[in-house]
Amino acid sequence: MIKLIIKQANWGVAGSIFGFVIGFFIKIYLIDIVGIDQWGKYVSAHAFSGAMSTIIAFGIPWVIVKYIPKYIDTDLATARQLIKKILIYSLLMSFVFLVLIYFFAPVLDIYIYKEINNFSLILLVTSMNVPISILMGIIVSLYRSVFKIKEIMLYGTFIIVPLRAILTYFVFIYTDNILYFIGIEILTTFLSLSLLFYLFHKNVFPIILVKKDPDFKIDSEIKSYAKKMYANSLVTFFASQSLSLILSLILPPRYIGVYSILLSISGVTLFLINNLNTIFAPAISKLYSENRMDELEDLFKKTTFIINFLALPFIISIIIFSRDILYLYDSTGALVKYAPYLYIIMFGRIIRLLVGGAGSILVMANLEGYELKLQFFKALLINILAILFISKYKLDAVIILFVLFSLLAEAYRVVIIYTKLNIHPF
């Protein structure tokens, strides 16, 4: 199993490096043209669309990753019927959302996003990403279920990212309007989505225009798991994104722009763990269901070691060259004063790396209830504290809360996994 993980992760790592390098320089190019304020508006709109995608998705990607691998081996017809149901639901809810946002975007602009001027148009255009994001989550989960990370990287990164970069470069020679970048994102993501769906349908098994089976009913176990993971997805999103959401509601766009840049720079250290977890999740489900706990622990330890060993050079480089990196985003040097914040965020990232795929183990080894409790209390506390302190302490409060809850969350995960499964990542 570890060989399969590493083989597939190689594609994930290569794609992540490729996407990061291009995205890094394009983001620098873009922010320098549109300014931090417009970038902050873009990030705020994306935070909103991300919340809507999570609400509408109903935990579907997790259901696909957990159950489709089993059905592919035992009952392909059931797998296809389940996917058909998922696609119909997703398309219907996406249509309803787009109709509602068309009418309510101006209301949100006036009564919710008071600190952001002329926000309704950006909010409306960005919301078009929601249906695409939901469908992309479905197709990516299907590829993950059959351990085909290579295809995700080829058609979701190696082709689309350069295309997006080229379009961004040439379009922003003539404009500084962030709406054009949102349009480029929608276009390129839709192209990637269409290509991935077509190739999965052609090369793996048919999922488009599947004939309806009138006797098919979704198993009660799947419904129960979907409800748990839906709740988990909601609280996880708001636990992880609430700082950005509250920041965009309380403070001017510049602050959310700066915070986004700091997260982007520090986030390069997580590219490996994110891609390993993409493959790690279905492997956990398979090993746990077959009660192969020794192999699961071995996988947990080896992937954690690989993650930390390969991430170390990136951590050191970001810390050493932090001021130079920040200067690239803003040639005036205004961002350099935020270098201490970057060091603190990096500490939070290191905590995340030290425990490897602990979060994936909780949700794939029938411990999702514990992850739900963690995310619920994290979301509750972080929202209360953010509302109390962000207005007064601004980014100071945001950074401290980010690191504090990173430490508490990862410690909790390790303790629960060791207590319930008697395994650990060290």
C-alpha positions in Angstrom: 0.0 0.0 0.0 2.8 2.4 0.9 4.3 1.9 -2.6 1.0 2.9 -4.2 0.7 5.9 -1.9 4.2 7.1 -2.9 3.7 6.4 -6.6 0.5 8.4 -6.8 1.8 11.0 -4.4 4.7 11.7 -6.8 2.2 13.0 -9.3 0.5 15.0 -6.6 3.8 16.5 -5.4 4.9 17.3 -9.0 1.6 18.9 -9.8 1.6 20.9 -6.6 5.1 22.2 -7.2 4.3 23.1 -10.8 1.0 24.8 -9.8 2.6 26.6 -6.9 5.5 28.0 -8.8 3.3 29.3 -11.6 0.6 30.5 -9.2 3.1 32.2 -7.0 4.5 34.4 -9.7 1.1 35.0 -11.3 -0.3 36.1 -7.9 2.6 38.4 -7.5 2.0 39.9 -10.9 -1.8 40.2 -10.3 -1.7 41.7 -6.9 0.9 44.3 -8.0 -1.5 45.4 -10.8 -4.9 45.3 -8.9 -3.6 46.3 -5.5 -4.1 44.7 -2.1 -7.6 46.2 -1.6 -9.0 44.6 -4.8 -7.3 41.4 -3.9 -9.0 41.5 -0.5 -12.4 41.9 -2.2 -11.6 38.8 -4.3 -10.6 36.8 -1.2 -13.7 37.9 0.6 -15.9 36.8 -2.3 -14.1 33.5 -2.5 -14.6 32.9 1.2 -18.4 33.4 0.7 -18.5 31.1 -2.4 -16.5 28.5 -0.4 -19.0 28.6 2.4 -21.9 28.2 -0.1 -20.1 25.3 -1.8 -19.7 23.5 1.5 -23.3 24.0 2.4 -24.7 22.7 -0.9 -22.2 19.8 -1.3 -23.8 17.9 1.6 -20.5 16.0 2.4 -20.7 14.3 -1.0 -17.0 14.1 -1.7 -16.4 12.2 1.5 -19.2 9.7 0.7 -17.6 9.1 -2.7 -14.2 8.5 -1.3 -15.5 6.1 1.4 -18.0 4.0 -0.5 -17.3 4.1 -4.2 -14.0 2.1 -3.9 -16.0 -0.7 -2.2 -18.8 -0.6 -4.8 -16.4 -0.6 -7.7 -15.0 -3.9 -6.4 -18.3 -5.5 -5.6 -21.2 -3.8 -7.4 -20.4 -1.4 -10.2 -24.1 -0.9 -11.1 -24.8 0.4 -7.6 -21.8 2.8 -7.8 -23.1 4.2 -11.1 -26.6 4.7 -9.7 -25.2 6.4 -6.6 -23.2 8.8 -8.7 -26.2 9.5 -10.9 -28.2 10.5 -7.8 -25.3 12.7 -6.6 -25.0 14.5 -9.9 -28.8 15.2 -10.2 -28.8 16.6 -6.6 -25.8 18.8 -7.2 -27.1 20.3 -10.4 -30.5 21.0 -8.9 -29.1 22.7 -5.8 -26.6 24.7 -7.9 -29.4 26.1 -10.1 -31.4 27.1 -7.0 -28.4 28.8 -5.5 -27.6 30.8 -8.6 -31.2 32.1 -8.8 -31.1 33.1 -5.1 -27.8 34.8 -5.3 -28.9 36.8 -8.3 -31.6 38.5 -6.2 -29.8 38.6 -2.8 -26.3 39.8 -3.8 -27.2 43.5 -3.5 -28.8 42.8 0.0 -25.6 41.1 1.2 -23.6 44.0 -0.1 -25.7 46.6 1.9 -26.4 44.8 5.1 -23.6 42.2 5.6 -20.4 43.4 3.8 -20.7 46.9 5.0 -16.9 47.5 5.1 -16.5 46.6 1.4 -17.7 49.1 -1.2 -19.4 48.0 -4.5 -19.1 44.4 -3.6 -22.3 42.9 -5.1 -21.0 42.4 -8.7 -17.8 40.7 -7.5 -19.9 38.5 -5.2 -22.4 37.6 -8.0 -19.6 36.7 -10.5 -17.6 34.7 -8.0 -20.7 32.8 -7.0 -20.7 31.3 -10.5 -17.8 29.2 -9.2 -20.0 27.4 -6.7 -21.6 24.9 -9.1 -18.3 24.3 -10.8 -16.6 23.8 -7.5 -19.2 21.3 -6.3 -18.9 19.3 -9.6 -15.1 19.5 -9.4 -15.3 18.0 -5.9 -17.3 15.1 -7.2 -15.0 14.2 -10.1 -11.8 14.6 -8.1 -13.3 12.3 -5.4 -14.1 9.8 -8.1 -10.5 9.8 -9.4 -9.3 9.5 -5.8 -11.5 6.5 -5.3 -9.8 4.6 -8.1 -6.3 5.9 -7.1 -5.8 7.9 -10.3 -4.1 11.1 -9.0 -2.0 11.2 -12.2 -5.1 12.2 -14.2 -6.1 14.9 -11.7 -2.7 16.5 -12.0 -2.5 16.1 -15.8 -5.8 17.6 -16.7 -6.4 19.7 -13.5 -3.0 21.2 -13.2 -0.4 20.7 -15.9 -2.8 21.9 -18.7 -5.1 24.3 -16.9 -2.7 26.2 -14.7 -0.4 27.4 -17.6 -3.5 28.3 -19.6 -4.8 30.3 -16.7 -1.4 32.0 -16.2 -1.1 32.9 -19.9 -4.6 34.4 -20.0 -4.0 36.3 -16.8 -0.7 37.7 -18.1 -2.1 39.0 -21.4 -5.5 40.2 -20.1 -4.0 42.3 -17.3 -1.7 44.1 -19.6 -4.8 46.0 -20.6 -6.8 46.1 -17.3 -6.6 46.2 -13.5 -10.1 44.9 -12.9 -10.2 41.8 -10.7 -13.4 40.7 -12.3 -11.5 39.6 -15.4 -9.4 37.3 -13.3 -12.5 35.7 -11.8 -13.8 35.2 -15.3 -10.5 33.5 -16.3 -10.8 31.2 -13.2 -14.4 30.2 -14.1 -13.5 29.5 -17.8 -10.3 27.4 -17.0 -11.9 25.5 -14.2 -14.9 24.6 -16.4 -12.6 23.4 -19.1 -10.7 21.2 -16.6 -14.0 19.9 -15.2 -15.4 19.0 -18.6 -12.2 17.2 -19.6 -12.0 15.2 -16.3 -15.6 14.1 -16.6 -15.3 13.0 -20.2 -12.1 11.0 -19.6 -13.5 9.3 -16.5 -16.6 8.4 -18.4 -14.6 7.1 -21.3 -11.6 5.4 -19.5 -12.8 4.3 -16.1 -16.5 3.5 -16.2 -19.6 5.4 -17.6 -21.1 8.0 -15.3 -22.9 10.3 -17.8 -26.5 9.5 -19.0 -26.7 6.4 -16.8 -30.1 4.8 -17.1 -32.1 5.1 -14.0 -32.8 2.0 -11.9 -36.3 2.4 -10.4 -35.4 -0.1 -7.6 -32.3 1.7 -6.5 -32.3 3.2 -3.0 -29.4 4.8 -1.2 -28.3 2.6 1.7 -29.2 3.9 5.2 -25.5 3.5 6.2 -24.5 5.9 3.4 -27.2 8.4 4.4 -26.1 8.3 8.0 -22.4 8.8 7.0 -23.4 11.6 4.7 -25.2 13.4 7.4 -22.3 13.1 9.8 -19.8 14.3 7.1 -22.1 17.1 6.1 -22.1 18.4 9.7 -18.4 17.7 9.8 -17.8 19.6 6.5 -19.9 22.6 7.7 -18.2 23.0 11.1 -14.8 22.2 9.6 -15.2 25.0 7.0 -16.4 27.5 9.5 -13.7 26.4 12.0 -11.0 26.9 9.4 -12.4 29.8 7.4 -14.2 31.8 10.1 -11.2 34.0 10.7 -11.2 35.0 7.0 -15.0 35.5 7.0 -15.1 37.6 10.1 -12.1 39.6 9.0 -13.9 40.4 5.7 -17.0 41.5 7.6 -15.4 43.6 10.3 -12.3 45.2 8.8 -11.5 46.8 5.4 -10.5 44.6 2.4 -6.8 45.4 2.9 -6.6 43.3 6.0 -8.1 40.2 4.4 -5.7 40.8 1.5 -2.7 40.8 3.7 -3.9 37.8 5.7 -4.5 35.9 2.5 -1.0 36.6 1.2 0.5 35.3 4.5 -1.5 32.1 4.3 -0.5 31.6 0.7 3.2 31.9 1.4 3.2 29.7 4.4 0.8 27.2 2.7 3.5 26.0 0.4 4.7 23.8 3.3 1.4 21.9 3.2 1.4 21.0 -0.5 2.8 17.5 0.2 0.5 16.6 3.1 -2.5 17.8 1.1 -1.6 15.5 -1.8 -0.7 12.6 0.3 -4.0 12.9 2.2 -5.7 12.8 -1.2 -4.5 9.2 -1.6 -4.2 8.4 2.1 -8.0 8.8 2.8 -9.3 5.9 0.6 -6.3 3.7 1.7 -7.3 4.3 5.4 -10.8 3.3 4.7 -9.7 0.1 3.0 -7.1 -0.9 5.6 -9.4 -0.1 8.5 -12.4 -2.0 7.0 -10.1 -5.1 6.6 -8.8 -4.7 10.2 -5.2 -4.4 8.9 -4.1 -2.1 11.8 -0.4 -2.9 11.6 -0.3 -1.8 8.0 -2.4 1.3 8.8 0.1 2.3 11.6 3.0 1.7 9.3 1.4 3.8 6.6 0.6 6.6 9.1 4.2 6.7 10.4 6.0 6.5 7.0 3.8 9.1 5.3 4.3 11.5 8.3 8.1 11.1 8.1 8.1 11.7 4.3 5.9 14.8 4.7 8.2 16.4 7.3 11.4 15.4 5.7 10.4 16.9 2.3 8.7 20.0 3.9 11.8 21.0 5.9 13.7 22.8 3.1 10.6 24.8 2.2 10.1 25.9 5.9 13.7 27.0 6.2 13.6 28.8 2.8 10.5 30.8 3.7 11.8 31.8 7.1 15.2 32.9 5.6 13.8 34.8 2.6 10.5 36.0 4.1 11.1 39.7 3.7 12.2 39.2 0.1 9.1 37.2 -0.7 6.8 39.8 0.9 8.5 42.5 -1.1 7.7 40.7 -4.3 4.0 41.1 -3.6 4.2 44.8 -3.0 7.2 46.7 -4.5 6.6 49.6 -2.0 7.7 47.4 0.8 4.5 47.9 2.8 4.1 44.2 3.4 7.6 43.7 4.9 6.3 44.9 8.3 4.1 41.8 8.4 7.1 39.4 8.4 6.8 38.6 12.1 3.2 37.5 11.5 4.5 35.1 8.8 6.9 33.5 11.3 4.1 32.9 13.7 1.9 31.4 11.0 4.7 29.2 10.0 4.8 27.8 13.5 1.1 26.8 13.1 1.9 25.1 9.8 4.7 23.1 11.4 2.3 21.8 14.1 0.0 20.6 11.3 2.9 18.8 9.5 4.1 17.0 12.7 0.9 14.9 12.9 0.7 13.8 9.3 -2.7 12.5 8.1 -4.3 12.5 11.6 -7.4 14.3 10.4 -7.9 11.8 7.5 -7.7 8.9 9.9 -10.4 10.3 12.1 -12.9 10.6 9.3 -12.0 7.4 7.5 -11.7 5.0 10.4 -15.2 5.4 11.9 -14.0 8.2 14.3 -15.7 11.0 12.4 -17.8 11.8 15.5 -14.7 12.9 17.3 -13.6 15.1 14.4 -17.1 16.6 14.4 -16.9 17.5 18.0 -13.4 19.0 17.5 -14.5 21.1 14.6 -17.8 22.2 16.3 -16.0 23.5 19.5 -13.2 25.0 17.4 -15.7 26.9 15.2 -17.7 28.0 18.2 -14.8 29.3 20.3 -12.8 30.8 17.4 -15.9 32.7 16.2 -16.6 34.0 19.7 -13.0 35.1 20.3 -12.7 36.5 16.8 -15.8 38.7 17.2 -14.5 39.9 20.6 -11.0 40.7 19.7 -10.5 41.3 15.9 -12.1 44.8 15.9 -9.6 46.0 18.6 -6.5 44.0 17.9 -7.0 43.3 14.1 -4.3 41.0 12.6 -2.7 40.4 16.0 -5.8 38.6 17.2 -6.2 36.7 13.9 -2.7 35.3 14.0 -2.8 34.3 17.6 -6.1 32.5 17.2 -4.8 30.7 14.1 -1.8 29.3 15.9 -3.5 28.5 19.2 -6.3 26.5 17.6 -3.8 24.7 15.3 -2.0 23.5 18.3 -5.1 22.4 20.2 -6.7 20.7 17.2 -3.7 18.6 16.3 -3.0 17.5 19.9 -6.6 16.4 20.2 -6.5 14.3 17.0 -3.3 12.5 18.1 -4.7 11.7 21.5 -8.0 10.3 20.1 -6.3 8.2 17.5 -3.9 6.7 20.0 -6.6 6.1 22.6 -9.1 4.5 20.1 -6.8 2.8 17.6 -3.6 2.5 19.6 -1.5 3.9 16.7 0.4 7.2 16.4 2.4 9.0 13.7 5.8 9.3 15.5 
